[in-house]
Amino acid sequence: MSSPDTLRHDWTLDEVKALHALPLTDLLLRAQTVHRANHAPDSVQLCTLLSVKTGGCQEDCAYCPQSSKYETEVHPEKMLTVDEVLSKARQARATGSTRFCMGAAWRDAKDGPAFDTVLDMVRGVRGLGLEACATLGMLTDDQARRLAEAGLTAYNHNIDTSPDHYGEIISTRRFDDRLQTVARVVKAGISVCCGGIIGMGESIDDRCEMLRTLANLDPHPGSVPINALVPVEGTPLAGMPRIDPLELARMCAIARVLMPRSMVRLSAGRTDLSREAQVLCFMAGANSIFYGEKLLTTGNPDVLEDQRLLSDAGLKPMPPYASSDPTVQATRDKGPQPKPGELLLSARAIEPAE
Ligand code: SF4
């Protein structure tokens, strides 16, 4: 076994499968050992996600109610204005979030007024003292560079599943397209947020291969969202059974062992987890959550419930730019700085709930 802080990018599928096959208690011990060698064990990053352009996406991701290929209750909406987004960002900051993620349901970002508006949103969010993240689909090198100049801290672009299972889930783009955008984001000096989803009919080997792909990226993604499918009526995956929380905890633990310094983010599907299951995921090395009433279009636990959970578990919110990803730290000084009077509320925002 390598030292708990060794960074490797040469994991084999057999090694990842061997981790997956460990008794859960052994895997948790291993993950917790790695976690403590690399992170403050009592800190959880709070991120808020806002859909700034909802619905009407040209892609056919089988899990997504925003795809224009499926009849769902999500309908195309106009893009939010910069003021609307910054108002939501202020609310997120007031409840203790330190990262604000903006999602647009685009296959790829097109140059023009909409992209320029996103750049203004990024500048505005950074001006509030928050870390800024965006997920806009595939990017060109130039767009990645412009986002970096605007002060973007991180870019989310998930690989979703294994290369072998990818064609079962998405037919409108290739797995390699994802990796290309990830490489462009790295080149632009933006932290990569890249993870996947379980519960989409994939095999255990697919799950291991997905994690192996992420772990063999160099550098490792700064954040690794681990999602459980939220089956949505009207999408091809609407009838999939819910994931057993222990499987989610196992994925968090393996991600932690493979990518010691990354933030492992407990993402979609958290509403289905009991408090105990969420704490188990924190034990497994998850140290980031989406926080706020909604993910892009699906539900998320209530803010007060989350505050109570963190308080009862003795966990505290992580300050901004405290992630061990050096790219995140480097963006702190490069982008727009908080204006006077816009300094970030500290962890004081999270008081034990009544
Ligand atoms: S997941 Fe993203 S790219 Fe896929 S259909 Fe939904 S919005 Fe479009």
Residues whose N, C-alpha, C, O or C-beta is under 5 A from the ligand:
A	BS01	SF4	C57 E59 D60 C61 C64 Q66 S67 A105 W106
